[in-house]
Amino acid sequence: MCCTSLELIYVHSIVESVGEGVTELAPGDHVLPVFTGECKECPHCKSAESNMCDLLRINTDRGVMIGDGKSRFSIDGKPIYHFVGTSTFSEYTVMHVGCVAKINPEAPLDKVCVLSCGISTGLGASINVAKPPKGSTVAIFGLGAVGLAAAEGARIAGASRIIGIDLNASRFEEARKFGCTEFVNPKDHSKPVQEVLAEMTNGGVDRSVECTGNVNAMIQAFECVHDGWGVAVLVGVPHKDAEFKTHPMNFLNERTLKGTFFGNFKPRTDLPNVVEMYMRKELEVEKFITHSVPFSEINKAFDLMAKGEGIRCIIRMEN
Ligand SMILES: NC(=O)c1ccc[n+]([C@@H]2O[C@H](COP(=O)([O-])OP(=O)(O)OC[C@H]3O[C@@H](n4cnc5c(N)ncnc54)[C@H](O)[C@@H]3O)[C@@H](O)[C@H]2O)c1
């Protein structure tokens, strides 16, 4: 049976209690809450190729538990709605068991918590989807947390040239720590960035990963890959009215365009393995964490994000 009514409560990413019928988790388990889920029963979950769970894929509008359509939070008798299935800006929350990944209890929760979203997304976009061959050249569009994680993934996969593209040159120095070897700021060039990259790479890059959310960058990321074998992967979430336009000959000339959600990782099945990559020191998550604030100062974290400062800010739950 699908686990629609199964719930659990966790605090500090530690399970506090489980609902009736939950067998995979027990109080005390260390977990990562994820904004998208894995029911393990639908055609997507059963497919080795998809992580787009029919039941629990991201839904920003639902705001209630799937089982009974009700919220578990309230204030003065009025409901407070859930946020993307996790509602983690609180000491305790209630989540569907399918959105919770059980991880190694030895893993430091104040570090590996960043693997719940953008870092795994960028990493997976490179290692699971773009799959750059060893010695290849990879272009990363957008050097925010997701793009830096994509660069890290390209480095882990063995790419030898990783070209970071961003309109904000202040990102470049930091990006060297994540494997970027060269940089292009489209503002520094009068010609389209696709042409700049083609000149730098003898015809085009082998792989590109777009992590901006800007549709023009998405088109550039596709058109800058080498004909014959180039693969572009879109990660950024575009404006709802955006349209992607390119000449169909770009496809006929054997360029491939892909998109990915959460780096094609299945949250419950794959995320524990990403944590193990960290435990084996194959993936360094500390360098993504530039700030940390107590829960009482959570708005400082939003200010940092709005100003584009730092990479990721940890919100510490303190009593
Ligand atoms: N597909 C998924 O599952 C998934 C998951 C998480 C985040 N995302 C999306 O990934 C994108 C990146 O997230 P982030 O947290 O790293 O964002 P961010 O805002 O921290 O970084 C984006 C970077 O892109 C740069 N940029 C913007 N427009 C550009 C352009 N035209 N050319 C070159 N660089 C440009 C910005 O200067 C910035 O440095 C967002 O759109 C986010 O919504 C997707």
The ligand as an SDF file (V2000), in Angstrom:
LIG
                    3D

 44 48  0  0  0  0  0  0  0  0999 V2000
   15.9840   21.6160  -10.7600 N   0  0  0  0  0  0  0  0  0  0  0  0
   16.0120   21.5560   -9.4230 C   0  0  0  0  0  0  0  0  0  0  0  0
   15.6950   20.5110   -8.8250 O   0  0  0  0  0  0  0  0  0  0  0  0
   16.4590   22.7400   -8.6240 C   0  0  0  0  0  0  0  0  0  0  0  0
   16.7330   22.5840   -7.2350 C   0  0  0  0  0  0  0  0  0  0  0  0
   17.2420   23.6830   -6.5370 C   0  0  0  0  0  0  0  0  0  0  0  0
   17.4050   24.8970   -7.1910 C   0  0  0  0  0  0  0  0  0  0  0  0
   17.0750   25.0130   -8.5150 N   0  0  0  0  0  0  0  0  0  0  0  0
   17.2570   26.2600   -9.2580 C   0  0  0  0  0  0  0  0  0  0  0  0
   18.6350   26.3870   -9.5850 O   0  0  0  0  0  0  0  0  0  0  0  0
   18.9250   27.7590   -9.8470 C   0  0  0  0  0  0  0  0  0  0  0  0
   20.1790   28.1700   -9.1080 C   0  0  0  0  0  0  0  0  0  0  0  0
   19.9790   28.1490   -7.7050 O   0  0  0  0  0  0  0  0  0  0  0  0
   21.0440   28.8750   -6.7290 P   0  0  0  0  0  0  0  0  0  0  0  0
   20.5460   28.6700   -5.3370 O   0  0  0  0  0  0  0  0  0  0  0  0
   22.4270   28.4490   -7.0570 O   0  0  0  0  0  0  0  0  0  0  0  0
   20.8110   30.4030   -7.1950 O   0  0  0  0  0  0  0  0  0  0  0  0
   21.7340   31.6990   -6.9880 P   0  0  0  0  0  0  0  0  0  0  0  0
   20.8250   32.8590   -7.2070 O   0  0  0  0  0  0  0  0  0  0  0  0
   22.5190   31.6060   -5.7160 O   0  0  0  0  0  0  0  0  0  0  0  0
   22.7870   31.6320   -8.1840 O   0  0  0  0  0  0  0  0  0  0  0  0
   22.4670   31.9190   -9.5220 C   0  0  0  0  0  0  0  0  0  0  0  0
   23.7090   32.5170  -10.1940 C   0  0  0  0  0  0  0  0  0  0  0  0
   23.3990   32.6670  -11.5960 O   0  0  0  0  0  0  0  0  0  0  0  0
   23.9560   33.8970  -12.0370 C   0  0  0  0  0  0  0  0  0  0  0  0
   23.2290   34.3040  -13.2350 N   0  0  0  0  0  0  0  0  0  0  0  0
   21.9640   34.7780  -13.3220 C   0  0  0  0  0  0  0  0  0  0  0  0
   21.6350   35.0210  -14.6100 N   0  0  0  0  0  0  0  0  0  0  0  0
   22.7280   34.6900  -15.3500 C   0  0  0  0  0  0  0  0  0  0  0  0
   23.0070   34.7080  -16.7420 C   0  0  0  0  0  0  0  0  0  0  0  0
   22.1060   35.1240  -17.6340 N   0  0  0  0  0  0  0  0  0  0  0  0
   24.2220   34.2860  -17.1480 N   0  0  0  0  0  0  0  0  0  0  0  0
   25.1640   33.8710  -16.2530 C   0  0  0  0  0  0  0  0  0  0  0  0
   24.9470   33.8400  -14.9150 N   0  0  0  0  0  0  0  0  0  0  0  0
   23.7470   34.2460  -14.4820 C   0  0  0  0  0  0  0  0  0  0  0  0
   23.8000   34.8380  -10.8310 C   0  0  0  0  0  0  0  0  0  0  0  0
   24.7140   35.9350  -10.9110 O   0  0  0  0  0  0  0  0  0  0  0  0
   24.1070   33.9010   -9.6510 C   0  0  0  0  0  0  0  0  0  0  0  0
   25.4740   33.9080   -9.2980 O   0  0  0  0  0  0  0  0  0  0  0  0
   17.6690   28.5350   -9.4120 C   0  0  0  0  0  0  0  0  0  0  0  0
   16.9040   28.8220  -10.5740 O   0  0  0  0  0  0  0  0  0  0  0  0
   16.9420   27.5430   -8.5320 C   0  0  0  0  0  0  0  0  0  0  0  0
   15.5460   27.7920   -8.4890 O   0  0  0  0  0  0  0  0  0  0  0  0
   16.6200   23.9560   -9.2370 C   0  0  0  0  0  0  0  0  0  0  0  0
  1  2  1  0
  2  3  2  0
  2  4  1  0
  4  5  1  0
  4 44  2  0
  5  6  2  0
  6  7  1  0
  7  8  2  0
  8  9  1  0
  8 44  1  0
  9 10  1  0
  9 42  1  0
 10 11  1  0
 11 12  1  0
 11 40  1  0
 12 13  1  0
 13 14  1  0
 14 15  2  0
 14 16  1  0
 14 17  1  0
 17 18  1  0
 18 19  2  0
 18 20  1  0
 18 21  1  0
 21 22  1  0
 22 23  1  0
 23 24  1  0
 23 38  1  0
 24 25  1  0
 25 26  1  0
 25 36  1  0
 26 27  1  0
 26 35  1  0
 27 28  2  0
 28 29  1  0
 29 30  1  0
 29 35  2  0
 30 31  1  0
 30 32  2  0
 32 33  1  0
 33 34  2  0
 34 35  1  0
 36 37  1  0
 36 38  1  0
 38 39  1  0
 40 41  1  0
 40 42  1  0
 42 43  1  0
M  CHG  2   8   1  16  -1
M  END
$$$$
